[in-house]
Amino acid sequence: MRFIVQGLCLNYTTEELKEKINDLKKRLDVTVVAHFYQRDEVFEMGDITGDSLELAKKTMADDAEYVVFCGVAFMGQSVKVLSPEKRVLMPKLACCAMARMIDSMYYDDAVKAMEEQGIAKENILPITYINSNADVKAKVGKMGGMVCTSSNAKMIIEKALEEGKKILFVPDRCLGQNIAHMMGLKSAVIGEDEDLASADIICYNGFCSVHQLFSVDDVAFYRKKYPGIKIAVHPECDPSVCAVADFVGSTSQLIKYIADLDPEQKVAVGTEFNLVNRLRKKNTYVLSSTKPECPTMNETTLEDLYLTLKSIEDGEPINEIFIDEETRKWAKVALDRMLAL
Ligand code: SF4
């Protein structure tokens, strides 16, 4: 494939573009960070790769002046929140569909819905999935709450429940419902369930459009086609799908689960396509009749990465992340509470 780099009138093959990116990386004080769901050719360019929690932690420990983050906006924001001295650029300012389902105004509405059911604000402990923008994390931090990821959500909720409060879980209703089910707790979804007051975990009605693609019918299809197959899914999948899976785990947990399987053991995986495609090639299937690609993760191209690095070299960095100090301060409080645990 050849890329025409607009404005520069250059014509590069994929390999030439990779060489140019590697060359810029050597000359600049920059670290390229890539999430597991990125396109293969972009993922290959990452100096730091991983899931959202790994990326936030590893990038914090890195000392390069510039971070070029190939992922979605909330991830770049998390780096800026935790390391404000770094200059964070994103080749594409792509926004996760789930993170876009809530903002600070909708967050306030969720708190109000709980108050209307007789739950006083001081008895609400909010937890936000890391897949949320900085303004929502700041609201949660201000109300005494914290962030969680899909790897540590159960542990974070267990800790939070020690305070004896009702949990407001935003924005992913599926993760909240799945964790509640795993812990034998009662969950309710704002806007769907009439009785919020009797639930332990009250979930905002957001979801991941990619993980909604996996269904119980897909599980039945694979179990019938390959008797003995294992079904492994991400907890952003619908609770009905998680209930019939053999394994439910975060991205890193799924990678480990599949790597530990006998090579002859067939497995169908319910998570983003680019990641599944990069796992072991033999006996691994995508748990869907469609291609479950995350459109926003796929927005970042090799060309975008090259242009972003070139903009640093040219002294005019593009797509830089800025967060106002008040939002950053409170979002950091929410993130730090999670990291401390
Ligand atoms: Fe957001 Fe879902 Fe894409 Fe992850 S896969 S970035 S949760 S839309």
Boltz pocket constraint, residues with backbone or C-beta under 6 A from the ligand:
constraints:
  - pocket:
      binder: B
      contacts: [[A, 37], [A, 72], [A, 96], [A, 97], [A, 98], [A, 99], [A, 131], [A, 208], [A, 209], [A, 210], [A, 211], [A, 272], [A, 294], [A, 295], [A, 296], [A, 297]]
      max_distance: 6.0
